[in-house]
Amino acid sequence: MIESFINYLEYEKKASNHTVTAYRHDLDQFEEFVSRSFEKESIADADSSEIRAWIIDLVEEGLSSTTVNRKMATLRSFYKFLLQSRLIKKDPTYKLKSLKNPKKLPEFVQESTIDAVLEEAVYEGSFEGQRDKMVLEFLYQTGVRLAELIGLKWSDINLIDGTVRVLGKRKKERIIPITSALKRNIISYQKVFEERFSNALQSDYFIMTNQGKQSYPMLIYRTVRQYLDLFAQTSSRSPHILRHTFATHLLNKGADLNAVKDLLGHANLAATQVYTHNSLEKLKAVFEQAHPKA
């Protein structure tokens, strides 16, 4: 039955080799468990209590909730296939619930560190150096996503109004104000851009490769990592940490939560509220340091 399911994944669902390999490993692992623990010849005969026993066994081995939930997803897909194929009459995973993943607060970079990255790091006077600095400044000062920065064109930037038009998820457009400092830096960047590519056409991408092509994710990742490595102590060095930093710094300065939600392009307030935890941690630290009874 496992082979039938694997064939279904490969030839009907067109699943990737990585997915097929992971599913096969999970099912083989579960088959070995029910054979050893319950002396069953086929996992098609396993019931919900035996699946729960496997889950408990995985947790006791020290596997993370994310890994266990992925293995549970494999079983759900497998038994759904058997049910649709009329090889079983009841899905044993029907009432199983996924494990709760511990909430992980988004990492952010301290203000002093960001200042050091933008002011003390040595950027070459060339187009490449100025582009790198613009990548860091723009991600931090606007909070845009990686894909949004890559897709940004000069026509999206309005230096007169001091705004940038961003096309976010599900093609949802939003307008983000830009500071006077960022506006000045964009003008400086535009000069080296035009020196390199003759002019900055409205149809040109804002961030380009040295060859004048649209930038790509790995270029932005390398740029952010290169400069954060010099100063930041965070475990993450991805472009997204600058988005986290943008939101956290705004909230730390008293920005309205709904305003931050709109700036980030979140569909609902719950996605933005995660950043308030970082602000609360800062308030607690100040309280404990300053209050005479703390």
N, C-alpha and C positions, 0 to 999 in steps of 0.2 A: 504493500500500500504506500509505503514511503516513496518507492520508485515511481509509482503512478503520479503521486503529488509532485515530485521533482520534475517529471516530464511535463506536467501541466504548467508548472512555473516557467520552464524553459521555452516550451513551444507555443503555449497559448497566451500566457501572461507576458512573455518576452522579458522575463526578469533578468537582471544583470548577473554575471558570473559570481560577483561578490555576494549578492542576495541569495542565490541558489546554494552557494557553499555554506553560508551562515545557517540557512534553514535546514540543510542536510545535517550539519553538525548538531544543531539543537535537537532534531528528531532522533538522531542516533544516540545522543546523550540520554534523552528521555526513555528511549527503548531499552537501553542498558539498565537504567534505574528501575523501571517496572519489572524487568525480567529478574533482576537481582533481589529486589525488595518484595515483590508480590508474585513472582514466578509466573508471569503472564507471557505468553508467546507473541502477542501482538498488541501494539499500543492502541489499536482500534477498540480493544476491550477495556481500556482504562476508564475509570470513572472519576468524578470530580474530587473525591477524597484522596485518590492516589495522585492526582495532579497537584493538589494542595501539599501533599507530603513531599513531592519533588521540589515545590517552591520553597518550602521550609528548609529542605536540605541545601538548596542553593544559597539561601540567606545565611545559613549556618556556616557555609564554606567561605563566607565573606564577600560574596558578589554584591555589587551595588544594585540599588533599586532599578536603575536605568537598564542594567544588563538583564536582570530578572524579568522586567516588564517586556523587554525585547523577546526573550525566550517564550514568554506567555503569548505574545503576539504571533509567534510562529505556530504554537499549538492551536490558537484560535483559527488561523488560516487553514491549518491542516484538517481540523475537525469540521470546519465549514465545507471544505472540499469533499470530505467523506459523506457529509450529510446531503449535499447536493447530488452526489453520485449514488445516493441511496445505499451506501455501504454500512451506514449506521442509522439508527432511528432517533437518537438523541445526542445533542451536542453537550459533552461533559464540561465544556468551558463556559457554558451559557451564563452562569451566575458568578463566575470568578471575577474579582475586582483587581485592578492593577495596584501595585504597591505605591504608596505616596512617596514622591521624591522630596528630599529635604530642600527647602527654599534656599536658593543661593543668591546672595545680594550681588548686584552688578559691581564689578570693580571700577574704580575711577582713579584718576591721577590728581595728586594734590596741586593746589594753585601754584605753590612755589616751584614745583617740578615743571609744570606747564610753562611758567614764565622762563625757566632756565632753558627748556627745549626750544622755545621760540626766540629767546633773546641771546643766549650764551652759546648755543650750538653754532658751529662754523658751517655756513652755507656758501658754496661757490657762487661767484658772481655770474656764472654761466646760466644759460636757460635751464639746464638740468637742476642746478642748485636752487634757483629761484622757484622753479616748479615744485621741488620737494618742500620748500618752506610754505608755499601756497597750499599744498595738499594738507599739511598739518594745521595751518591756520584756519583753513576753510572748514575742515572737519570739526575742529574744536569750537570755532566761533559761530557755526550755524547748526551743528548737530545733525547734519545730513547723513544718510546711510551711504555705505560704500557704492552701491549700484547707482544711487542718485548722483553722487559726485562724478562717476564715470560717464553718466549720460548727460551731464550738464553742458550746455552750449553757451557761447558768448551772448546769444540773443536772450538767454534767460536772466541775464544780469542787468539790472537797471541802476546805473550809478547815480543818475539824477534823483530818483526816488529813494535810493539806498535800500533796494530790495533785491531778492533773488527768487525766481519762480522755480519750484521743484516739482518734478513728477514722481510721486511716491508709489507705494504699493497699490495694486488694482487701478493704476492710472489716475490716482487721485492727486489733484494739483493743490499745492499750498504755497503761500507767499511768506518768506522769512526776511525780516529786516536785517540789515548788515550795519555794523558799527562804523563810525567815521574812520577808525584805525584800519579796519579791514578794507574799507573803500580805498584808502590811500595805498594800501599794500596791493590791492588788485590793479590799481593804475600803474604801480611800479612793475608788477608782473606783466602787465599788458605790453609795456615797453620792450622787455626782453623777449616776450612772445613774438612781437612784430619784427624785432631784429632777426629772429630765427626763421620766421615763416612769412616775411614781407609785410603782412598785416593780420589783424584779427577779424576775420569775417564773421558775420553773425551766425553763419552755419557751422563754423568751426567748433570743435569740442573745447571746453575750457581747459581741461587737463589732457595734454597730448604726450605721446612718446617722443623720443629724440628724432624719430623719422617722420613725425607729423601725422601719426595715426592715433585713433582713439585709444586712451589708456585702458588697462585691463587690471583685474583684481590683484594679481600677484605683484604688479608694479607698485600699487598703492600699499599693499601689505609690506613689501620690502622697505619702502620709504618710511612708513610709520615705525616699523621695528628698528630700523637703523638708528633713528634719532631717539626713540624712547629708551633704547638700550643704554644710551649714554647717561641718562639721569633717573629714569623711573625705576621704582622698586616693586612694581606690580608684577604678578605672574603672567598676566595677559599683555601682549604687545600688538594686538590687532587694531585695525582702524575703528572697530566698534567701541573700543574703550574710550575713544575721544567723544563719541556720542553719549556714552554713559557720563563722562566727565562734564560735558556741556550741560546736561540735565541736572546733575548733582550740584554743580556750582551755582546754577540759577536758583535752585530751591534753597541752597544754603544762604543765598543773598536775599531770600524772602519773596521770590517770584511766585505768582499765583499758579497753582497746580494745573488749572484748566488752560492757562496760557502756555505752559510748558507742554501740555498734551498736544495743543494745536501746532506748536513749533516743531515737535517731533513727528507729527503726522500719525499719532496713535488713533486707532478707531474708537477706543474706549478708555475711560479714566483708569481702569484697573491696571492697564499696561504701564501707565505713568507712575502709579502709586508706589511701585517697587523702589523708586528713587528716594521716596520720603524716608525710607528706613536708614539710608546713609546719612540723611540730614538729622534724623533723630539721634543717631549714634554720636554725631558731632555735638549736639545739644547736651547729651548725657555727659560727654567728656568735659564740656565747659562747666556744667553744673557741679560735677564731682570735684573739679579743680577749684571752683570759686565759692561754693556754698560752705559756710563755716561749720555746718552740721553734717556735711557729706562724708 
